[in-house]
Amino acid sequence: MRGRGLALVAGAKMGQARAQQQYEQQAQVQEAQQQAAAAQAPATAPTTDTTAELKKLADLHEQGILTDDEFAASKKKLLGI
């Protein structure tokens, strides 16, 4: 009888350890999914500062101070593209 009780306790401890391991794996998967979602989140709308900078770039482009390539490169840099 005593041996059977020890076996039950050992089995319970093994079950607890396995449940803990599964919990940790699930937490890692959820963290990875959250990081992936954060990386894919759309960029926020341009702030008024960004909008003002874009207008300045457009004015410089219209005046011929910036070439098409310079304007496109500056715009990409400003927008973080």
C-alpha positions as CSV (number, residue, x, y, z in Angstrom):
1,M,0.0,0.0,0.0
2,R,2.7,2.4,0.9
3,G,4.5,1.9,-2.4
4,R,1.3,2.7,-4.2
5,G,0.9,6.0,-2.3
6,L,4.5,7.0,-3.2
7,A,3.8,6.2,-6.9
8,L,0.7,8.4,-6.8
9,V,2.6,11.3,-5.3
10,A,5.4,10.9,-7.9
11,G,2.9,10.8,-10.7
12,A,1.2,14.0,-9.4
13,K,4.5,15.8,-9.3
14,M,5.3,14.7,-12.8
15,G,2.0,16.0,-14.0
16,Q,2.6,19.3,-12.3
17,A,6.0,19.6,-13.9
18,R,4.5,18.8,-17.4
19,A,1.7,21.3,-16.9
20,Q,4.3,24.0,-15.9
21,Q,6.4,23.2,-19.0
22,Q,3.3,23.5,-21.2
23,Y,2.4,26.8,-19.6
24,E,5.9,28.2,-20.2
25,Q,5.8,27.1,-23.8
26,Q,2.4,28.7,-24.3
27,A,3.7,31.9,-22.8
28,Q,6.6,31.9,-25.2
29,V,4.3,31.4,-28.2
30,Q,2.1,34.2,-27.1
31,E,5.0,36.6,-26.6
32,A,6.3,35.7,-30.1
33,Q,2.9,36.4,-31.5
34,Q,2.6,39.7,-29.8
35,Q,6.1,40.7,-31.0
36,A,5.1,39.7,-34.6
37,A,1.9,41.7,-34.3
38,A,3.7,44.8,-33.1
39,A,6.2,44.5,-36.0
40,Q,3.3,44.4,-38.4
41,A,1.3,47.2,-36.8
42,P,0.5,50.0,-39.3
43,A,2.4,53.2,-38.8
44,T,0.6,56.0,-37.1
45,A,-0.7,58.9,-39.0
46,P,1.8,61.7,-39.7
47,T,1.9,64.3,-37.0
48,T,1.5,68.0,-37.9
49,D,5.3,68.4,-37.8
50,T,5.7,65.6,-40.4
51,T,2.9,67.2,-42.5
52,A,4.7,70.6,-42.3
53,E,8.0,69.0,-43.4
54,L,6.3,67.3,-46.3
55,K,4.8,70.7,-47.4
56,K,8.2,72.3,-47.2
57,L,9.7,69.5,-49.3
58,A,6.9,69.9,-51.8
59,D,7.5,73.6,-52.0
60,L,11.2,73.1,-52.6
61,H,10.4,70.5,-55.3
62,E,8.0,72.9,-57.0
63,Q,10.6,75.7,-57.0
64,G,13.1,73.4,-58.7
65,I,15.4,73.4,-55.7
66,L,14.9,69.6,-55.2
67,T,15.0,67.2,-58.1
68,D,12.4,64.4,-58.4
69,D,14.9,61.9,-57.0
70,E,15.9,64.1,-54.1
71,F,12.3,64.8,-53.3
72,A,11.4,61.1,-53.4
73,A,14.3,60.2,-51.2
74,S,13.6,63.0,-48.7
75,K,10.0,62.0,-48.5
76,K,10.8,58.3,-47.9
77,K,13.3,59.3,-45.2
78,L,10.8,61.6,-43.5
79,L,8.0,58.9,-43.6
80,G,10.4,56.1,-42.5
81,I,9.7,54.0,-45.5
